């Protein structure tokens, strides 16, 4: 009976450690995702910046 209890305690400890490791990995994945989205926004604004500026200027000039 003591052996079964020790085994269950060991399994719970391993599962708990495994969950904590996965939380860290998830945080890193979200960090990478946010970084990639930021790079995509910067590149898009860099490429389309001039066109957007002229579009907003045209709209501003059309307003009374």
mmCIF file as Biopython writes it, N, C-alpha, C and O atoms, coordinates in Angstrom:
data_model
#
loop_
_atom_site.group_PDB
_atom_site.id
_atom_site.type_symbol
_atom_site.label_atom_id
_atom_site.label_alt_id
_atom_site.label_comp_id
_atom_site.label_asym_id
_atom_site.label_entity_id
_atom_site.label_seq_id
_atom_site.pdbx_PDB_ins_code
_atom_site.Cartn_x
_atom_site.Cartn_y
_atom_site.Cartn_z
_atom_site.occupancy
_atom_site.B_iso_or_equiv
_atom_site.auth_seq_id
_atom_site.auth_asym_id
_atom_site.pdbx_PDB_model_num
ATOM 1   N N  . UNK A ? 1  ? 0.829   -1.202 0.000   1.0 0.0 1  A 1 
ATOM 2   C CA . UNK A ? 1  ? 0.000   0.000  0.000   1.0 0.0 1  A 1 
ATOM 3   C C  . UNK A ? 1  ? 0.865   1.256  0.000   1.0 0.0 1  A 1 
ATOM 4   O O  . UNK A ? 1  ? 0.545   2.232  -0.677  1.0 0.0 1  A 1 
ATOM 5   N N  . UNK A ? 2  ? 1.952   1.233  0.750   1.0 0.0 2  A 1 
ATOM 6   C CA . UNK A ? 2  ? 2.849   2.376  0.811   1.0 0.0 2  A 1 
ATOM 7   C C  . UNK A ? 2  ? 3.509   2.627  -0.537  1.0 0.0 2  A 1 
ATOM 8   O O  . UNK A ? 2  ? 3.765   3.774  -0.904  1.0 0.0 2  A 1 
ATOM 9   N N  . UNK A ? 3  ? 3.783   1.563  -1.266  1.0 0.0 3  A 1 
ATOM 10  C CA . UNK A ? 3  ? 4.393   1.684  -2.584  1.0 0.0 3  A 1 
ATOM 11  C C  . UNK A ? 3  ? 3.463   2.394  -3.566  1.0 0.0 3  A 1 
ATOM 12  O O  . UNK A ? 3  ? 3.912   3.223  -4.357  1.0 0.0 3  A 1 
ATOM 13  N N  . UNK A ? 4  ? 2.180   2.074  -3.518  1.0 0.0 4  A 1 
ATOM 14  C CA . UNK A ? 4  ? 1.201   2.704  -4.395  1.0 0.0 4  A 1 
ATOM 15  C C  . UNK A ? 4  ? 1.108   4.197  -4.073  1.0 0.0 4  A 1 
ATOM 16  O O  . UNK A ? 4  ? 1.053   5.024  -4.983  1.0 0.0 4  A 1 
ATOM 17  N N  . UNK A ? 5  ? 1.089   4.539  -2.799  1.0 0.0 5  A 1 
ATOM 18  C CA . UNK A ? 5  ? 1.014   5.941  -2.380  1.0 0.0 5  A 1 
ATOM 19  C C  . UNK A ? 5  ? 2.246   6.706  -2.865  1.0 0.0 5  A 1 
ATOM 20  O O  . UNK A ? 5  ? 2.120   7.816  -3.382  1.0 0.0 5  A 1 
ATOM 21  N N  . UNK A ? 6  ? 3.414   6.133  -2.706  1.0 0.0 6  A 1 
ATOM 22  C CA . UNK A ? 6  ? 4.656   6.785  -3.151  1.0 0.0 6  A 1 
ATOM 23  C C  . UNK A ? 6  ? 4.651   6.978  -4.662  1.0 0.0 6  A 1 
ATOM 24  O O  . UNK A ? 6  ? 5.115   8.005  -5.156  1.0 0.0 6  A 1 
ATOM 25  N N  . UNK A ? 7  ? 4.139   6.017  -5.387  1.0 0.0 7  A 1 
ATOM 26  C CA . UNK A ? 7  ? 4.064   6.123  -6.836  1.0 0.0 7  A 1 
ATOM 27  C C  . UNK A ? 7  ? 3.117   7.237  -7.251  1.0 0.0 7  A 1 
ATOM 28  O O  . UNK A ? 7  ? 3.429   8.016  -8.151  1.0 0.0 7  A 1 
ATOM 29  N N  . UNK A ? 8  ? 1.956   7.317  -6.597  1.0 0.0 8  A 1 
ATOM 30  C CA . UNK A ? 8  ? 0.999   8.384  -6.914  1.0 0.0 8  A 1 
ATOM 31  C C  . UNK A ? 8  ? 1.569   9.760  -6.611  1.0 0.0 8  A 1 
ATOM 32  O O  . UNK A ? 8  ? 1.384   10.694 -7.390  1.0 0.0 8  A 1 
ATOM 33  N N  . UNK A ? 9  ? 2.255   9.890  -5.492  1.0 0.0 9  A 1 
ATOM 34  C CA . UNK A ? 9  ? 2.864   11.177 -5.142  1.0 0.0 9  A 1 
ATOM 35  C C  . UNK A ? 9  ? 3.914   11.559 -6.179  1.0 0.0 9  A 1 
ATOM 36  O O  . UNK A ? 9  ? 4.007   12.721 -6.574  1.0 0.0 9  A 1 
ATOM 37  N N  . UNK A ? 10 ? 4.694   10.594 -6.614  1.0 0.0 10 A 1 
ATOM 38  C CA . UNK A ? 10 ? 5.722   10.850 -7.625  1.0 0.0 10 A 1 
ATOM 39  C C  . UNK A ? 10 ? 5.093   11.282 -8.946  1.0 0.0 10 A 1 
ATOM 40  O O  . UNK A ? 10 ? 5.579   12.210 -9.591  1.0 0.0 10 A 1 
ATOM 41  N N  . UNK A ? 11 ? 4.018   10.616 -9.349  1.0 0.0 11 A 1 
ATOM 42  C CA . UNK A ? 11 ? 3.348   10.971 -10.600 1.0 0.0 11 A 1 
ATOM 43  C C  . UNK A ? 11 ? 2.754   12.371 -10.543 1.0 0.0 11 A 1 
ATOM 44  O O  . UNK A ? 11 ? 2.817   13.114 -11.522 1.0 0.0 11 A 1 
ATOM 45  N N  . UNK A ? 12 ? 2.177   12.734 -9.396  1.0 0.0 12 A 1 
ATOM 46  C CA . UNK A ? 12 ? 1.612   14.078 -9.245  1.0 0.0 12 A 1 
ATOM 47  C C  . UNK A ? 12 ? 2.720   15.121 -9.326  1.0 0.0 12 A 1 
ATOM 48  O O  . UNK A ? 12 ? 2.546   16.165 -9.954  1.0 0.0 12 A 1 
ATOM 49  N N  . UNK A ? 13 ? 3.852   14.846 -8.697  1.0 0.0 13 A 1 
ATOM 50  C CA . UNK A ? 13 ? 4.977   15.787 -8.733  1.0 0.0 13 A 1 
ATOM 51  C C  . UNK A ? 13 ? 5.503   15.950 -10.153 1.0 0.0 13 A 1 
ATOM 52  O O  . UNK A ? 13 ? 5.803   17.066 -10.578 1.0 0.0 13 A 1 
ATOM 53  N N  . UNK A ? 14 ? 5.616   14.859 -10.883 1.0 0.0 14 A 1 
ATOM 54  C CA . UNK A ? 14 ? 6.094   14.928 -12.266 1.0 0.0 14 A 1 
ATOM 55  C C  . UNK A ? 14 ? 5.099   15.694 -13.131 1.0 0.0 14 A 1 
ATOM 56  O O  . UNK A ? 14 ? 5.500   16.511 -13.960 1.0 0.0 14 A 1 
ATOM 57  N N  . UNK A ? 15 ? 3.817   15.440 -12.948 1.0 0.0 15 A 1 
ATOM 58  C CA . UNK A ? 15 ? 2.796   16.140 -13.727 1.0 0.0 15 A 1 
ATOM 59  C C  . UNK A ? 15 ? 2.818   17.637 -13.429 1.0 0.0 15 A 1 
ATOM 60  O O  . UNK A ? 15 ? 2.673   18.455 -14.338 1.0 0.0 15 A 1 
ATOM 61  N N  . UNK A ? 16 ? 2.998   17.990 -12.176 1.0 0.0 16 A 1 
ATOM 62  C CA . UNK A ? 16 ? 3.033   19.405 -11.797 1.0 0.0 16 A 1 
ATOM 63  C C  . UNK A ? 16 ? 4.236   20.098 -12.445 1.0 0.0 16 A 1 
ATOM 64  O O  . UNK A ? 16 ? 4.103   21.194 -12.989 1.0 0.0 16 A 1 
ATOM 65  N N  . UNK A ? 17 ? 5.399   19.465 -12.387 1.0 0.0 17 A 1 
ATOM 66  C CA . UNK A ? 17 ? 6.581   20.040 -13.020 1.0 0.0 17 A 1 
ATOM 67  C C  . UNK A ? 17 ? 6.397   20.171 -14.523 1.0 0.0 17 A 1 
ATOM 68  O O  . UNK A ? 17 ? 6.820   21.158 -15.125 1.0 0.0 17 A 1 
ATOM 69  N N  . UNK A ? 18 ? 5.772   19.186 -15.117 1.0 0.0 18 A 1 
ATOM 70  C CA . UNK A ? 18 ? 5.543   19.210 -16.564 1.0 0.0 18 A 1 
ATOM 71  C C  . UNK A ? 18 ? 4.632   20.375 -16.956 1.0 0.0 18 A 1 
ATOM 72  O O  . UNK A ? 18 ? 4.869   21.038 -17.966 1.0 0.0 18 A 1 
ATOM 73  N N  . UNK A ? 19 ? 3.592   20.623 -16.156 1.0 0.0 19 A 1 
ATOM 74  C CA . UNK A ? 19 ? 2.678   21.726 -16.442 1.0 0.0 19 A 1 
ATOM 75  C C  . UNK A ? 19 ? 3.391   23.069 -16.328 1.0 0.0 19 A 1 
ATOM 76  O O  . UNK A ? 19 ? 3.147   23.964 -17.137 1.0 0.0 19 A 1 
ATOM 77  N N  . UNK A ? 20 ? 4.261   23.223 -15.346 1.0 0.0 20 A 1 
ATOM 78  C CA . UNK A ? 20 ? 4.986   24.472 -15.186 1.0 0.0 20 A 1 
ATOM 79  C C  . UNK A ? 20 ? 5.936   24.698 -16.361 1.0 0.0 20 A 1 
ATOM 80  O O  . UNK A ? 20 ? 6.093   25.829 -16.821 1.0 0.0 20 A 1 
ATOM 81  N N  . UNK A ? 21 ? 6.566   23.636 -16.844 1.0 0.0 21 A 1 
ATOM 82  C CA . UNK A ? 21 ? 7.455   23.758 -18.001 1.0 0.0 21 A 1 
ATOM 83  C C  . UNK A ? 21 ? 6.669   24.182 -19.237 1.0 0.0 21 A 1 
ATOM 84  O O  . UNK A ? 21 ? 7.154   24.990 -20.029 1.0 0.0 21 A 1 
ATOM 85  N N  . UNK A ? 22 ? 5.474   23.651 -19.409 1.0 0.0 22 A 1 
ATOM 86  C CA . UNK A ? 22 ? 4.665   23.998 -20.566 1.0 0.0 22 A 1 
ATOM 87  C C  . UNK A ? 22 ? 4.197   25.441 -20.503 1.0 0.0 22 A 1 
ATOM 88  O O  . UNK A ? 22 ? 4.068   26.083 -21.545 1.0 0.0 22 A 1 
ATOM 89  N N  . UNK A ? 23 ? 3.938   25.973 -19.314 1.0 0.0 23 A 1 
ATOM 90  C CA . UNK A ? 23 ? 3.552   27.371 -19.200 1.0 0.0 23 A 1 
ATOM 91  C C  . UNK A ? 23 ? 4.675   28.269 -19.687 1.0 0.0 23 A 1 
ATOM 92  O O  . UNK A ? 23 ? 4.420   29.259 -20.373 1.0 0.0 23 A 1 
ATOM 93  N N  . UNK A ? 24 ? 5.904   27.940 -19.347 1.0 0.0 24 A 1 
ATOM 94  C CA . UNK A ? 24 ? 7.043   28.717 -19.811 1.0 0.0 24 A 1 
ATOM 95  C C  . UNK A ? 24 ? 7.187   28.648 -21.319 1.0 0.0 24 A 1 
ATOM 96  O O  . UNK A ? 24 ? 7.471   29.657 -21.965 1.0 0.0 24 A 1 
ATOM 97  N N  . UNK A ? 25 ? 6.994   27.472 -21.883 1.0 0.0 25 A 1 
ATOM 98  C CA . UNK A ? 25 ? 7.083   27.309 -23.329 1.0 0.0 25 A 1 
ATOM 99  C C  . UNK A ? 25 ? 5.978   28.083 -24.020 1.0 0.0 25 A 1 
ATOM 100 O O  . UNK A ? 25 ? 6.208   28.676 -25.074 1.0 0.0 25 A 1 
ATOM 101 N N  . UNK A ? 26 ? 4.801   28.090 -23.456 1.0 0.0 26 A 1 
ATOM 102 C CA . UNK A ? 26 ? 3.683   28.829 -24.040 1.0 0.0 26 A 1 
ATOM 103 C C  . UNK A ? 26 ? 3.970   30.320 -24.026 1.0 0.0 26 A 1 
ATOM 104 O O  . UNK A ? 26 ? 3.672   31.015 -24.997 1.0 0.0 26 A 1 
ATOM 105 N N  . UNK A ? 27 ? 4.543   30.820 -22.944 1.0 0.0 27 A 1 
ATOM 106 C CA . UNK A ? 27 ? 4.872   32.239 -22.866 1.0 0.0 27 A 1 
ATOM 107 C C  . UNK A ? 27 ? 5.896   32.613 -23.927 1.0 0.0 27 A 1 
ATOM 108 O O  . UNK A ? 27 ? 5.800   33.682 -24.530 1.0 0.0 27 A 1 
ATOM 109 N N  . UNK A ? 28 ? 6.869   31.751 -24.159 1.0 0.0 28 A 1 
ATOM 110 C CA . UNK A ? 28 ? 7.872   32.019 -25.185 1.0 0.0 28 A 1 
ATOM 111 C C  . UNK A ? 28 ? 7.223   32.026 -26.567 1.0 0.0 28 A 1 
ATOM 112 O O  . UNK A ? 28 ? 7.540   32.872 -27.402 1.0 0.0 28 A 1 
ATOM 113 N N  . UNK A ? 29 ? 6.320   31.087 -26.802 1.0 0.0 29 A 1 
ATOM 114 C CA . UNK A ? 29 ? 5.634   31.042 -28.097 1.0 0.0 29 A 1 
ATOM 115 C C  . UNK A ? 29 ? 4.802   32.296 -28.322 1.0 0.0 29 A 1 
ATOM 116 O O  . UNK A ? 29 ? 4.809   32.851 -29.421 1.0 0.0 29 A 1 
ATOM 117 N N  . UNK A ? 30 ? 4.087   32.749 -27.304 1.0 0.0 30 A 1 
ATOM 118 C CA . UNK A ? 30 ? 3.308   33.981 -27.446 1.0 0.0 30 A 1 
ATOM 119 C C  . UNK A ? 30 ? 4.220   35.180 -27.670 1.0 0.0 30 A 1 
ATOM 120 O O  . UNK A ? 30 ? 3.884   36.079 -28.440 1.0 0.0 30 A 1 
ATOM 121 N N  . UNK A ? 31 ? 5.358   35.199 -27.011 1.0 0.0 31 A 1 
ATOM 122 C CA . UNK A ? 31 ? 6.314   36.287 -27.220 1.0 0.0 31 A 1 
ATOM 123 C C  . UNK A ? 31 ? 6.817   36.331 -28.649 1.0 0.0 31 A 1 
ATOM 124 O O  . UNK A ? 31 ? 6.913   37.401 -29.251 1.0 0.0 31 A 1 
ATOM 125 N N  . UNK A ? 32 ? 7.141   35.160 -29.193 1.0 0.0 32 A 1 
ATOM 126 C CA . UNK A ? 32 ? 7.584   35.095 -30.582 1.0 0.0 32 A 1 
ATOM 127 C C  . UNK A ? 32 ? 6.483   35.531 -31.535 1.0 0.0 32 A 1 
ATOM 128 O O  . UNK A ? 32 ? 6.745   36.233 -32.512 1.0 0.0 32 A 1 
ATOM 129 N N  . UNK A ? 33 ? 5.264   35.123 -31.256 1.0 0.0 33 A 1 
ATOM 130 C CA . UNK A ? 33 ? 4.141   35.500 -32.103 1.0 0.0 33 A 1 
ATOM 131 C C  . UNK A ? 33 ? 3.929   37.008 -32.101 1.0 0.0 33 A 1 
ATOM 132 O O  . UNK A ? 33 ? 3.713   37.606 -33.155 1.0 0.0 33 A 1 
ATOM 133 N N  . UNK A ? 34 ? 3.988   37.623 -30.927 1.0 0.0 34 A 1 
ATOM 134 C CA . UNK A ? 34 ? 3.831   39.077 -30.832 1.0 0.0 34 A 1 
ATOM 135 C C  . UNK A ? 34 ? 4.960   39.782 -31.581 1.0 0.0 34 A 1 
ATOM 136 O O  . UNK A ? 34 ? 4.732   40.784 -32.259 1.0 0.0 34 A 1 
ATOM 137 N N  . UNK A ? 35 ? 6.166   39.260 -31.459 1.0 0.0 35 A 1 
ATOM 138 C CA . UNK A ? 35 ? 7.296   39.843 -32.178 1.0 0.0 35 A 1 
ATOM 139 C C  . UNK A ? 35 ? 7.121   39.769 -33.688 1.0 0.0 35 A 1 
ATOM 140 O O  . UNK A ? 35 ? 7.401   40.734 -34.398 1.0 0.0 35 A 1 
ATOM 141 N N  . UNK A ? 36 ? 6.661   38.631 -34.174 1.0 0.0 36 A 1 
ATOM 142 C CA . UNK A ? 36 ? 6.438   38.483 -35.617 1.0 0.0 36 A 1 
ATOM 143 C C  . UNK A ? 36 ? 5.335   39.406 -36.119 1.0 0.0 36 A 1 
ATOM 144 O O  . UNK A ? 36 ? 5.442   39.968 -37.209 1.0 0.0 36 A 1 
ATOM 145 N N  . UNK A ? 37 ? 4.280   39.565 -35.332 1.0 0.0 37 A 1 
ATOM 146 C CA . UNK A ? 37 ? 3.203   40.479 -35.723 1.0 0.0 37 A 1 
ATOM 147 C C  . UNK A ? 37 ? 3.720   41.909 -35.775 1.0 0.0 37 A 1 
ATOM 148 O O  . UNK A ? 37 ? 3.377   42.662 -36.686 1.0 0.0 37 A 1 
ATOM 149 N N  . UNK A ? 38 ? 4.554   42.293 -34.792 1.0 0.0 38 A 1 
ATOM 150 C CA . UNK A ? 38 ? 5.116   43.643 -34.785 1.0 0.0 38 A 1 
ATOM 151 C C  . UNK A ? 38 ? 5.987   43.873 -36.020 1.0 0.0 38 A 1 
ATOM 152 O O  . UNK A ? 38 ? 5.919   44.933 -36.642 1.0 0.0 38 A 1 
ATOM 153 N N  . UNK A ? 39 ? 6.798   42.888 -36.370 1.0 0.0 39 A 1 
ATOM 154 C CA . UNK A ? 39 ? 7.643   43.019 -37.567 1.0 0.0 39 A 1 
ATOM 155 C C  . UNK A ? 39 ? 6.777   43.150 -38.815 1.0 0.0 39 A 1 
ATOM 156 O O  . UNK A ? 39 ? 7.082   43.959 -39.691 1.0 0.0 39 A 1 
ATOM 157 N N  . UNK A ? 40 ? 5.707   42.371 -38.910 1.0 0.0 40 A 1 
ATOM 158 C CA . UNK A ? 40 ? 4.813   42.451 -40.067 1.0 0.0 40 A 1 
ATOM 159 C C  . UNK A ? 40 ? 4.169   43.830 -40.170 1.0 0.0 40 A 1 
ATOM 160 O O  . UNK A ? 40 ? 4.033   44.366 -41.270 1.0 0.0 40 A 1 
ATOM 161 N N  . UNK A ? 41 ? 3.773   44.410 -39.040 1.0 0.0 41 A 1 
ATOM 162 C CA . UNK A ? 41 ? 3.162   45.741 -39.054 1.0 0.0 41 A 1 
ATOM 163 C C  . UNK A ? 41 ? 4.185   46.782 -39.494 1.0 0.0 41 A 1 
ATOM 164 O O  . UNK A ? 41 ? 3.873   47.651 -40.308 1.0 0.0 41 A 1 
ATOM 165 N N  . UNK A ? 42 ? 5.395   46.701 -38.966 1.0 0.0 42 A 1 
ATOM 166 C CA . UNK A ? 42 ? 6.434   47.663 -39.321 1.0 0.0 42 A 1 
ATOM 167 C C  . UNK A ? 42 ? 6.763   47.591 -40.812 1.0 0.0 42 A 1 
ATOM 168 O O  . UNK A ? 42 ? 6.901   48.623 -41.469 1.0 0.0 42 A 1 
ATOM 169 N N  . UNK A ? 43 ? 6.887   46.380 -41.344 1.0 0.0 43 A 1 
ATOM 170 C CA . UNK A ? 43 ? 7.194   46.215 -42.763 1.0 0.0 43 A 1 
ATOM 171 C C  . UNK A ? 43 ? 6.052   46.745 -43.623 1.0 0.0 43 A 1 
ATOM 172 O O  . UNK A ? 43 ? 6.292   47.412 -44.629 1.0 0.0 43 A 1 
ATOM 173 N N  . UNK A ? 44 ? 4.817   46.454 -43.237 1.0 0.0 44 A 1 
ATOM 174 C CA . UNK A ? 44 ? 3.660   46.909 -44.007 1.0 0.0 44 A 1 
ATOM 175 C C  . UNK A ? 44 ? 3.567   48.428 -44.011 1.0 0.0 44 A 1 
ATOM 176 O O  . UNK A ? 44 ? 3.313   49.030 -45.054 1.0 0.0 44 A 1 
ATOM 177 N N  . UNK A ? 45 ? 3.768   49.042 -42.875 1.0 0.0 45 A 1 
ATOM 178 C CA . UNK A ? 45 ? 3.714   50.505 -42.807 1.0 0.0 45 A 1 
ATOM 179 C C  . UNK A ? 45 ? 4.866   51.103 -43.606 1.0 0.0 45 A 1 
ATOM 180 O O  . UNK A ? 45 ? 4.696   52.127 -44.268 1.0 0.0 45 A 1 
ATOM 181 N N  . UNK A ? 46 ? 6.027   50.475 -43.547 1.0 0.0 46 A 1 
ATOM 182 C CA . UNK A ? 46 ? 7.160   50.966 -44.327 1.0 0.0 46 A 1 
ATOM 183 C C  . UNK A ? 46 ? 6.903   50.912 -45.824 1.0 0.0 46 A 1 
ATOM 184 O O  . UNK A ? 46 ? 7.267   51.828 -46.562 1.0 0.0 46 A 1 
ATOM 185 N N  . UNK A ? 47 ? 6.280   49.840 -46.262 1.0 0.0 47 A 1 
ATOM 186 C CA . UNK A ? 47 ? 6.008   49.679 -47.695 1.0 0.0 47 A 1 
ATOM 187 C C  . UNK A ? 47 ? 4.863   50.582 -48.148 1.0 0.0 47 A 1 
ATOM 188 O O  . UNK A ? 47 ? 4.948   51.214 -49.201 1.0 0.0 47 A 1 
ATOM 189 N N  . UNK A ? 48 ? 3.800   50.643 -47.362 1.0 0.0 48 A 1 
ATOM 190 C CA . UNK A ? 48 ? 2.611   51.391 -47.770 1.0 0.0 48 A 1 
ATOM 191 C C  . UNK A ? 48 ? 2.542   52.794 -47.180 1.0 0.0 48 A 1 
ATOM 192 O O  . UNK A ? 48 ? 1.559   53.504 -47.394 1.0 0.0 48 A 1 
ATOM 193 N N  . UNK A ? 49 ? 3.562   53.200 -46.446 1.0 0.0 49 A 1 
ATOM 194 C CA . UNK A ? 49 ? 3.526   54.491 -45.760 1.0 0.0 49 A 1 
ATOM 195 C C  . UNK A ? 49 ? 3.283   55.673 -46.675 1.0 0.0 49 A 1 
ATOM 196 O O  . UNK A ? 49 ? 2.457   56.534 -46.372 1.0 0.0 49 A 1 
ATOM 197 N N  . UNK A ? 50 ? 3.989   55.724 -47.787 1.0 0.0 50 A 1 
ATOM 198 C CA . UNK A ? 50 ? 3.821   56.839 -48.727 1.0 0.0 50 A 1 
ATOM 199 C C  . UNK A ? 50 ? 2.431   56.874 -49.330 1.0 0.0 50 A 1 
ATOM 200 O O  . UNK A ? 50 ? 1.832   57.941 -49.470 1.0 0.0 50 A 1 
ATOM 201 N N  . UNK A ? 51 ? 1.925   55.719 -49.684 1.0 0.0 51 A 1 
ATOM 202 C CA . UNK A ? 51 ? 0.588   55.654 -50.267 1.0 0.0 51 A 1 
ATOM 203 C C  . UNK A ? 51 ? -0.474  56.076 -49.257 1.0 0.0 51 A 1 
ATOM 204 O O  . UNK A ? 51 ? -1.419  56.788 -49.596 1.0 0.0 51 A 1 
ATOM 205 N N  . UNK A ? 52 ? -0.308  55.629 -48.009 1.0 0.0 52 A 1 
ATOM 206 C CA . UNK A ? 52 ? -1.267  56.019 -46.975 1.0 0.0 52 A 1 
ATOM 207 C C  . UNK A ? 52 ? -1.206  57.521 -46.713 1.0 0.0 52 A 1 
ATOM 208 O O  . UNK A ? 52 ? -2.237  58.160 -46.502 1.0 0.0 52 A 1 
ATOM 209 N N  . UNK A ? 53 ? -0.007  58.080 -46.726 1.0 0.0 53 A 1 
ATOM 210 C CA . UNK A ? 53 ? 0.139   59.507 -46.493 1.0 0.0 53 A 1 
ATOM 211 C C  . UNK A ? 53 ? -0.567  60.306 -47.580 1.0 0.0 53 A 1 
ATOM 212 O O  . UNK A ? 53 ? -1.268  61.273 -47.280 1.0 0.0 53 A 1 
ATOM 213 N N  . UNK A ? 54 ? -0.389  59.913 -48.838 1.0 0.0 54 A 1 
ATOM 214 C CA . UNK A ? 54 ? -1.055  60.635 -49.929 1.0 0.0 54 A 1 
ATOM 215 C C  . UNK A ? 54 ? -2.564  60.434 -49.878 1.0 0.0 54 A 1 
ATOM 216 O O  . UNK A ? 54 ? -3.315  61.348 -50.218 1.0 0.0 54 A 1 
ATOM 217 N N  . UNK A ? 55 ? -3.018  59.273 -49.464 1.0 0.0 55 A 1 
ATOM 218 C CA . UNK A ? 55 ? -4.450  59.033 -49.331 1.0 0.0 55 A 1 
ATOM 219 C C  . UNK A ? 55 ? -5.052  59.945 -48.275 1.0 0.0 55 A 1 
ATOM 220 O O  . UNK A ? 55 ? -6.088  60.567 -48.512 1.0 0.0 55 A 1 
ATOM 221 N N  . UNK A ? 56 ? -4.412  60.033 -47.106 1.0 0.0 56 A 1 
ATOM 222 C CA . UNK A ? 56 ? -4.926  60.902 -46.056 1.0 0.0 56 A 1 
ATOM 223 C C  . UNK A ? 56 ? -4.851  62.374 -46.453 1.0 0.0 56 A 1 
ATOM 224 O O  . UNK A ? 56 ? -5.717  63.161 -46.070 1.0 0.0 56 A 1 
ATOM 225 N N  . UNK A ? 57 ? -3.827  62.754 -47.214 1.0 0.0 57 A 1 
ATOM 226 C CA . UNK A ? 57 ? -3.724  64.139 -47.679 1.0 0.0 57 A 1 
ATOM 227 C C  . UNK A ? 57 ? -4.870  64.450 -48.639 1.0 0.0 57 A 1 
ATOM 228 O O  . UNK A ? 57 ? -5.466  65.525 -48.567 1.0 0.0 57 A 1 
ATOM 229 N N  . UNK A ? 58 ? -5.177  63.522 -49.530 1.0 0.0 58 A 1 
ATOM 230 C CA . UNK A ? 58 ? -6.280  63.708 -50.461 1.0 0.0 58 A 1 
ATOM 231 C C  . UNK A ? 58 ? -7.604  63.857 -49.716 1.0 0.0 58 A 1 
ATOM 232 O O  . UNK A ? 58 ? -8.418  64.713 -50.063 1.0 0.0 58 A 1 
ATOM 233 N N  . UNK A ? 59 ? -7.820  63.045 -48.712 1.0 0.0 59 A 1 
ATOM 234 C CA . UNK A ? 59 ? -9.055  63.116 -47.917 1.0 0.0 59 A 1 
ATOM 235 C C  . UNK A ? 59 ? -9.116  64.439 -47.164 1.0 0.0 59 A 1 
ATOM 236 O O  . UNK A ? 59 ? -10.165 65.082 -47.114 1.0 0.0 59 A 1 
ATOM 237 N N  . UNK A ? 60 ? -7.999  64.844 -46.582 1.0 0.0 60 A 1 
ATOM 238 C CA . UNK A ? 60 ? -7.955  66.114 -45.838 1.0 0.0 60 A 1 
ATOM 239 C C  . UNK A ? 60 ? -8.232  67.296 -46.757 1.0 0.0 60 A 1 
ATOM 240 O O  . UNK A ? 60 ? -8.961  68.214 -46.381 1.0 0.0 60 A 1 
ATOM 241 N N  . UNK A ? 61 ? -7.666  67.284 -47.944 1.0 0.0 61 A 1 
ATOM 242 C CA . UNK A ? 61 ? -7.891  68.381 -48.886 1.0 0.0 61 A 1 
ATOM 243 C C  . UNK A ? 61 ? -9.330  68.415 -49.359 1.0 0.0 61 A 1 
ATOM 244 O O  . UNK A ? 61 ? -9.837  69.490 -49.679 1.0 0.0 61 A 1 
ATOM 245 N N  . UNK A ? 62 ? -10.011 67.269 -49.417 1.0 0.0 62 A 1 
ATOM 246 C CA . UNK A ? 62 ? -11.396 67.217 -49.875 1.0 0.0 62 A 1 
ATOM 247 C C  . UNK A ? 62 ? -12.383 67.697 -48.827 1.0 0.0 62 A 1 
ATOM 248 O O  . UNK A ? 62 ? -13.519 68.032 -49.161 1.0 0.0 62 A 1 
ATOM 249 N N  . UNK A ? 63 ? -11.978 67.736 -47.577 1.0 0.0 63 A 1 
ATOM 250 C CA . UNK A ? 63 ? -12.874 68.186 -46.515 1.0 0.0 63 A 1 
ATOM 251 C C  . UNK A ? 63 ? -13.003 69.714 -46.548 1.0 0.0 63 A 1 
ATOM 252 O O  . UNK A ? 63 ? -12.035 70.416 -46.839 1.0 0.0 63 A 1 
ATOM 253 N N  . UNK A ? 64 ? -14.207 70.223 -46.248 1.0 0.0 64 A 1 
ATOM 254 C CA . UNK A ? 64 ? -14.399 71.686 -46.260 1.0 0.0 64 A 1 
ATOM 255 C C  . UNK A ? 64 ? -13.684 72.388 -45.108 1.0 0.0 64 A 1 
ATOM 256 O O  . UNK A ? 64 ? -13.755 73.611 -44.990 1.0 0.0 64 A 1 
#
